[in-house]
Amino acid sequence: MLDLIAPTAHLRSSWLEAFREWPVDGPGARQDGAGLGLVPEGGPDGPEDFAAWTERLRGQGDPAVPAAPGRVHATYLWIVEDDTYLGAAELRHSLNDFLLEAGGHIGYSVRPSARRRGVATRALAALLPRARALGLDRVLLTCDEDNPGSARTIERNGGVLEDVRSGAYGTRRRYWIDLDLDGPGRDR
């Protein structure tokens, strides 16, 4: 059964296995929502560094701690099935200028070997009630123009296309999902 959990050092082996599946560069190289920008210098390979990184990810949503410059508070979650890491999601508590233009409230990625099984669709559906619990009444999601799989995932969860924008971050499709009580994001 698919679940969203807080990042944990317990899944280090599975996370490293998944990490090796992503291409180093080119299409599909980004791991949206994974928090790789918060990895300690030297990488997350060693057990201590990995544990420190997962702890840092868990702390990013704490409103008592000021967000780093250019960042917003965010809840990081891992998409898992049993003890297997399938991907990651980031639920951003607010938007800054960059996120409004190109990033949105929610970023997610699924490891290559777990794609095309509905994992992203189910994970996004599970994230929407969490966004509502944060007090958000709607969320912005974006995806690359050339990523029809992500567009379908967003649309299946009630995403309504606002526009397609080209800019410094490429051409992005921008969707809004209303989190009203009768639609996506309702308690399930």
C-alpha positions, 0 to 999 in steps of 0.5 A: 500500500502506498504511503507518504511518510516523513524522510527517515534514515531507515530507508537509506538503502532503498533511497540510494538504490532509487537515486542511482536510477535517475539519469545524471543529466538530460530529460528526467534528471530532476528529482522534484520535491526531493530536497536535494538542494539541502543535501550536506556538502559531500553528499548523502552517501554516508549513514551519518550524512544521510541521517543528518539530511533526513533530519534537515528535511523534516525540520523545513516545515517548522514555522518556528524556524525562519526559512532560509533566504529564497526558500519557504517553509515546506513539508517533505514527504517520501512516497513509499510502499512497504519499505521501498522508496518510490519517490518524494514530494514537497508541500510548500506552505506558501509561494515566493516569486519563483514558486508562483512563476515556475514551481508551485505549492507541490513538487514531486518525483517518482523513481523511474522503475515505479513510473506508469503505475499511478504512483504520482496520481495517488501521492498527489491525491494524498497530498491535497488534504495535507495542503488543506490542513495547512490552511491553503484553499487552493494550490498551484502545480506546474510541470514542463510543457513536454511532460504529458504524464505529469500534466495528466497526474495534475488533471486527474486530481482536479488541476485546471490549467491557468496558462503556459508560460515560457521564461528562464525556467523553460516552458511550464504549464501552470495548474490550480487545484481548488481545495474545497470541501466537496472536491480534491483535497477533501478528507478521504 
